[in-house]
Amino acid sequence: MSPMSNPKYLLGPMRLSFLPLTLSCVVLGLATAIWTTDGVSVLHFVLALVGAITAHISVNAFNEYWDFKSGLDATTKRTPFSGGSGTLPEKPELARTALATAIVAFSVTGAIGVFFVFVRGLAILPLGIAGLLVVITYTSWLTRSPILCLLAPGLGFGSLMVMGTDFALTGQYTWTALVASFVPFFLVNNLLLLNQFPDMAADRTVGRKHLPIMIGRRASSLVYGGFLLATYGVIVLGVALELLPKTCLLGLATLVLAIPAFAGAYRHSENVEKLIPFLGLNVLINITTPVLVAVGLFIG
């Protein structure tokens, strides 16, 4: 079967298995919008969701393309949670298709953003421009700066995606959306941070300068633990300030996963094989916590 006719290879660079993270962040934005307004447009929600999904697909496909072109894929040992899909090393002839996927998805996101500028006004423009910049610069530029590489994932999925969804549905900025957005901000920063542990040696060869390269895995695991504390602290603070309903304390339920995740990341920071189960646990925390906070907003 030709690679071009095999969905496995065409969809590989999109990394569809990672998209539930996008859904959880958009649902959180929907929840903040519903909690602060009388109702939202179903059409606007669907468009916001499609725009977020295509943004995620775009950054994934750009990452696959540039990692292949830089030679990184040839030296990376893949895990179920890091190292890319493996599509392009297996089928190099699909590199241009992956790039086209990234560009088309990026264009769809941009077009939806233009729609919301006309519907909601110029106030949404800073979120949209920042989001597009993160998508197009993450692999080729942001990964060269330890701080930008650390914070850009959470900015994209937390601050921009949650607040962008909320603004697209309400036409206003709210403190509730801002506080809620910090939950995936810290969690998604942690997601990429921990996923960089297995790739550290390979990443160094292509000039990346993320936190594990700069300060080591063990010290980076302490940053991971700090971000976990910040996640749950934001939930408690939001409830204490009455910006979130008390039912959002449901988000604290994932502490039962976060504590062993941190312990495992710290204990096995230098042992990739033993670290892998905790990478999976980290993914579960990332998807579940925003959803539980969203449920709290829906029923609060």
C-alpha positions in Angstrom: 0.0 0.0 0.0 1.3 3.4 -0.9 2.1 5.7 2.1 -0.1 8.4 0.6 -3.1 6.0 0.7 -2.5 4.7 4.2 -4.3 6.7 6.9 -1.7 5.6 9.5 1.0 7.5 7.7 -1.0 10.5 6.7 -2.5 11.0 10.2 0.8 10.1 12.1 2.3 13.7 12.1 -1.0 15.0 13.5 -0.5 12.9 16.7 -4.2 12.5 17.1 -3.8 10.6 20.4 -2.6 13.9 22.0 -5.8 15.8 21.0 -7.8 14.9 24.2 -5.6 17.5 25.9 -7.0 20.2 23.5 -10.6 19.0 24.2 -10.1 19.3 28.0 -8.8 22.9 27.7 -11.5 24.0 25.4 -14.2 22.4 27.7 -12.7 24.4 30.6 -13.1 27.6 28.5 -16.6 26.6 27.7 -17.3 26.1 31.4 -16.0 29.5 32.5 -18.1 31.1 29.8 -21.3 29.4 30.9 -20.6 30.1 34.5 -20.2 33.9 33.8 -22.9 34.4 31.2 -26.5 33.4 30.5 -25.7 31.2 27.5 -23.3 30.6 24.6 -23.6 30.0 20.9 -23.2 26.4 19.9 -21.8 27.5 16.5 -19.2 29.7 18.2 -18.2 26.8 20.5 -17.8 24.4 17.6 -15.7 26.9 15.7 -13.5 27.6 18.8 -13.0 23.8 19.2 -12.1 23.3 15.6 -9.7 26.2 15.8 -8.0 24.8 18.9 -7.8 21.3 17.4 -6.2 22.6 14.1 -3.8 24.7 16.1 -2.7 21.6 18.0 -2.4 19.5 14.8 -0.4 22.3 13.2 2.2 22.6 16.0 2.4 18.8 16.1 3.0 18.5 12.3 5.5 21.4 12.3 7.3 19.6 15.1 7.4 16.4 13.2 8.7 18.1 10.0 11.4 20.1 11.7 12.6 17.2 13.9 12.9 15.1 10.8 14.7 17.8 8.8 17.1 18.6 11.6 18.1 15.0 12.0 16.8 14.8 15.5 14.5 11.9 14.7 17.5 9.8 13.7 19.0 10.0 17.2 15.9 10.1 19.4 14.8 7.0 21.2 11.0 7.1 21.1 8.7 6.4 24.1 4.9 6.2 24.1 4.9 9.8 25.3 7.9 11.4 23.7 10.0 11.4 20.6 7.3 12.0 18.0 5.2 9.6 16.0 8.0 8.0 14.1 6.2 8.5 10.8 8.8 10.5 8.9 11.8 8.4 9.8 9.8 5.4 8.5 8.4 7.2 5.5 10.7 10.1 4.6 8.8 10.8 1.4 5.9 12.1 3.5 7.9 15.0 4.9 6.4 17.5 2.5 2.9 16.1 3.3 3.6 16.7 7.0 4.6 20.3 6.2 1.5 20.8 4.1 -0.6 19.4 6.9 0.9 21.9 9.3 0.3 24.8 7.0 -3.3 23.9 6.1 -4.1 23.4 9.8 -2.4 26.7 10.7 -4.5 28.4 8.0 -7.7 27.0 9.3 -6.9 28.2 12.8 -6.1 31.7 11.4 -9.3 31.8 9.4 -11.4 31.0 12.4 -9.5 33.6 14.3 -10.4 36.2 11.7 -14.0 35.2 12.0 -14.0 35.9 15.7 -12.2 39.3 15.2 -15.2 40.3 13.1 -17.7 38.8 15.6 -16.1 39.9 18.9 -13.9 42.8 17.9 -10.2 43.6 18.0 -9.9 42.8 21.7 -9.5 39.1 20.9 -6.7 39.8 18.4 -3.8 39.7 21.0 -4.8 36.1 22.0 -5.0 35.0 18.4 -1.7 36.5 17.3 0.1 35.1 20.3 -1.4 31.7 19.7 -0.3 31.6 16.1 3.2 32.8 17.0 3.5 30.0 19.5 2.4 27.4 16.9 4.8 28.5 14.2 7.9 29.3 16.4 7.8 26.6 19.1 10.1 23.9 17.5 12.4 26.2 15.5 12.9 29.0 18.0 11.3 28.7 21.4 13.0 25.4 22.2 16.3 27.4 22.1 15.4 29.3 25.2 15.0 27.4 28.5 12.4 29.8 29.9 10.4 30.2 26.7 10.5 26.5 26.1 9.3 25.8 29.6 6.4 28.4 29.6 5.2 28.3 25.9 3.2 25.0 26.1 1.2 26.2 29.1 0.7 29.6 27.5 -0.7 28.0 24.4 -2.9 25.5 26.0 -3.8 27.4 29.2 -3.8 31.1 28.9 -4.5 31.4 25.2 -6.7 28.3 24.6 -8.9 28.6 27.7 -9.2 32.4 27.7 -9.5 32.4 23.9 -12.4 30.0 24.0 -14.0 32.0 26.8 -13.6 35.3 24.9 -14.9 33.7 21.7 -18.1 32.7 23.5 -18.6 35.8 25.7 -16.9 38.7 24.0 -15.2 39.7 27.3 -12.2 39.0 29.5 -13.0 37.7 33.0 -11.0 37.0 36.1 -12.7 33.6 36.2 -11.3 32.6 32.8 -7.9 33.9 33.8 -7.7 32.0 37.1 -9.0 28.8 35.4 -6.5 29.1 32.6 -3.6 28.8 35.1 -4.6 25.2 35.8 -3.6 23.9 32.3 -0.9 26.5 32.2 1.1 24.8 34.9 0.0 21.3 33.9 0.9 21.5 30.2 4.3 23.2 31.1 4.8 20.1 33.2 3.7 17.8 30.5 6.3 19.0 28.0 8.9 19.3 30.8 8.7 15.7 31.9 8.5 14.5 28.3 11.9 16.2 27.6 13.6 13.9 30.1 14.0 10.9 27.7 15.0 13.2 24.8 17.7 15.2 26.6 20.8 13.8 24.9 19.3 13.9 21.4 17.8 17.4 21.8 21.3 18.7 22.8 22.7 17.6 19.5 20.4 20.0 17.5 20.9 23.0 19.7 17.9 22.8 22.0 18.3 24.4 25.4 15.3 23.3 27.5 15.4 23.1 31.3 16.6 19.5 31.7 19.6 20.2 29.4 20.4 23.4 31.3 19.9 22.3 35.0 19.6 18.5 34.7 16.8 16.1 35.2 16.8 15.9 39.0 16.6 19.7 39.4 14.0 19.9 36.7 11.9 17.3 38.6 11.7 19.8 41.5 10.4 22.4 39.0 7.8 19.8 38.0 6.8 19.4 41.6 6.5 23.2 42.1 4.3 23.5 39.1 2.0 20.7 40.5 1.7 22.6 43.7 0.9 25.8 41.8 -1.8 24.0 39.9 -3.7 23.0 43.0 -2.9 26.3 44.7 -4.6 28.2 41.9 -7.7 26.1 42.3 -7.9 26.8 46.0 -7.1 30.5 45.5 -9.8 30.8 42.9 -12.4 29.4 45.2 -11.1 31.5 48.1 -11.5 34.7 46.0 -15.0 33.5 44.8 -13.8 33.6 41.2 -14.5 29.8 41.0 -17.4 28.0 42.7 -16.5 25.6 45.6 -17.4 22.7 43.4 -14.2 23.4 41.4 -12.4 21.8 44.4 -13.2 18.6 42.5 -10.0 19.4 40.6 -8.0 18.6 43.8 -9.0 14.9 43.3 -6.1 14.4 41.0 -3.7 15.0 43.9 -3.9 11.2 44.4 -2.1 11.0 41.0 0.1 14.0 41.3 1.8 12.9 44.5 3.1 9.6 43.1 3.8 11.3 39.8 6.2 13.7 41.4 7.7 11.0 43.6 8.4 8.9 40.6 9.7 11.8 38.5 12.2 12.7 41.3 13.2 9.1 42.1 13.6 7.9 38.5 14.7 11.2 36.9 17.9 9.5 35.5 16.3 6.2 34.6 14.1 6.6 31.4 12.7 3.0 31.5 11.4 3.4 35.1 10.2 7.0 34.4 7.9 6.0 31.5 4.9 4.9 33.7 5.0 8.4 35.4 5.0 10.1 32.0 1.7 8.3 31.4 0.4 9.3 34.9 1.4 12.9 34.0 -0.8 12.8 30.8 -3.7 11.6 32.9 -3.3 14.4 35.3 -3.2 16.9 32.5 -6.4 15.7 30.9 -8.4 15.0 34.0 -7.7 18.0 36.2 -9.1 20.7 33.8 -12.1 18.5 33.1 -12.8 18.2 36.8 -12.5 22.0 37.3 -14.9 22.4 34.3 -17.4 20.0 35.9 -17.2 22.1 39.0 -18.1 25.2 37.0 -20.9 23.4 35.2 -22.6 22.3 38.4 -21.5 25.3 40.6 
